[in-house]
Structures are given as structure tokens and as C-alpha cells.
Amino acid sequence: MAWQEELRKLDDLLAAGQISAEDYRRQRDEIIAEGVGNPQQGRGGDAFPPPFRWETQNDEPSPDATQVVSTNYQPQQQAPATPPPPPPPAHPEATQVVANPAAQQPNYANTAPDASSAPPWASAELPPMAANPGWLSQGPDVFDSGNSGGGGGKKVIGIVVALVVLAGIAFGAYWLFGRDSGNPGGGNTPAASSEAPKPKGPLDSADLGPTPQAFPEYKTVTDIEKSGNILVKEEVAAYKTAGASDVTVTGFDLGNGKYVSASIAKAADAAKAKAVPAELLRITLGNQATELTGLPAGVKGTQYDTTKGSWQLRAFYSSNGKIVRMEANAKTKDEALALLKDSIKKQLELHKADA
């Protein structure tokens, strides 16, 4: 059982992240070929390519990066601008001669006025004002009866009564016209969010996790075929037979070794799309997987213990001319099954399975 022990060690290296998925597949095939005579020969490639893993690339510099600022900077000395001299005081009745209207006007903002330039009537004394001129009496007091003893109290009472009347009118208007019949609770209607969620496209996956990761390099089934990932050759042939072309691939990393992916392709018509899930099930079962039962109606599934410690579960179904394929990965079967069932439930809310 030496080759089986080597497989277990290879699995541990993959789980620890010490080797890449590509190296893992190559070494696994070599070990199996040496141990059991390469049973995968003639089957059109590996039926279970490595699970999705992606790396977020960020070419933008980190905002916490240390910036080196040179200390040899010396600000350039600038001579203070010399304000133009103030013009000599002129007699207010003297004639001013302007030599050039386009010439720059001097700045008199900070020049103090000269007493000699004051107009001749500035020093004239005005006659004394009467102690209580009649025009100063304009205002509410002119309507008083003249009784200085109780006029102030009557005014205060009149103002209070007017305010009470106005408050009553406003309150009555509110009850008659201002109440919102559509909000019987009387509370404030919460403002709608300014950022509406982006609408889903016809091939977009439901949100199966908190951080979706799109794969823009996979836009067609041909792109997937050229990459050699996600689908084996027999699966690609099934998609092409159904006339599938456009496709989207989305992954969701839930942490702790759990991740789920979804690919949704558009077939030529609904009838051809319905035939693909059964064909995908047949291909997967022919590659050492077992059928998974207990799934919702119209959904077919498989399970596969990839490395005796890492479970890979898949689900296939058709939805109104679309082919939906999902894959859940976790360390244990229970975790992977719970993840797959939860993902199927969310996906069916957006892409309902054909009957």
C-alpha cells in the first residue's frame, strides 16, 4: 500500500497549501499510474479538475505604505511686494487730471483719509433733537389708550391669546389635512437607500456567499475548453451539443476550507438545456463519483471524496433554457452537503429548476 500512503502525503501537502493544484494533479496521476496501471487512460482527461481557487490582485499601492519625504526642501524666498505710495492729499474741489485711463490704479485701501479732504458741511453742527419727536412714536405704542398704568399688561395678554389661537388653528389643520393616511403608526417613513443593489443579469449567479469573485476570463464555453479547467472534455461536448455558448463563472470563498462555485450557460433552447444535467450526471458517475440523493426536484447531484479529507459535491439542473452547474467543497461531507443544499436553495430563488 505504498502508493496509497504517497497519495495521503500528497493530499496533506495540498491541504497545507505547500503545492499548487496543477502540481497536485500531475503527481497524483503519476502515483496512480505507477500503483494501479493508470486507470484514467482513454477517458478524455481528469473528471475532477482542482476546485476553484482565486487570488485577488490589487495593483494599487497600499494606503498604509510609508512615503519618504525629502527634508532638503527649502522654500523659495520671495521679496514682499512693496505697496505703492499713497497719493498726496488733494483739495476736494481741485480738478483731477487722468493721464492714461488704462494705467494701473493705485491702491488706496490702506490710506487713511485726510481731514482736509472732508466736505465743508462736515463740521457744521446740527440743531439739537427734541426729547421725544413724533416720528419716533411710530409702532405698537401709538395704539395704546394712553393709560400708562395698564397698557403693558394688556399687550402681553393680547399676544398670548393670539399665539394660543394660532396654535389651535395649526393643530386643527394638522388633524384635518396634515396626517398621512398611509402611515397609521405615526412614525417617520424611513428614507430609501441611495445605493440600490445592482440588478442581476440573466446568467448571473445568486449570492451564495458574502464575497463573490467573478471570472471574466470565462465568457464562453470555448474559453473554458481552452483553459482546461472546470469542465472535462466530455462535459464540454455535452454543452456544445446543447448549443451553449455564453457562460458566467462565479466563486464564493466562505473561509475555513469551504468554497462554492457556480457556472450558468445559455443553451440553444429549453429542450436542449433539459438534456444536459442527465448527461453531466452520467459523466461524473463514470469517474468514481456516487449519486447524491435528497436534493430538490429537478436537481441532480454527485459526491466525491477527493483526497480522503476533502469532499467535493456537485449539482446540475436546467432552468428555462439555461444550464446551472454548482460545486461545493469542504473538509467533511456534512459541511460540504450543508453548503451545497444552502447554495441550491439560494440559486433556485433566482433560477427556478425545470419540472
Summary of the structure (lengths in Angstrom):
residues: 355
radius of gyration: 43.2
end to end distance: 47.1
largest distance: 127.3
contacts: 794
relative contact order: 0.10
helix: 34%
strand: 14%
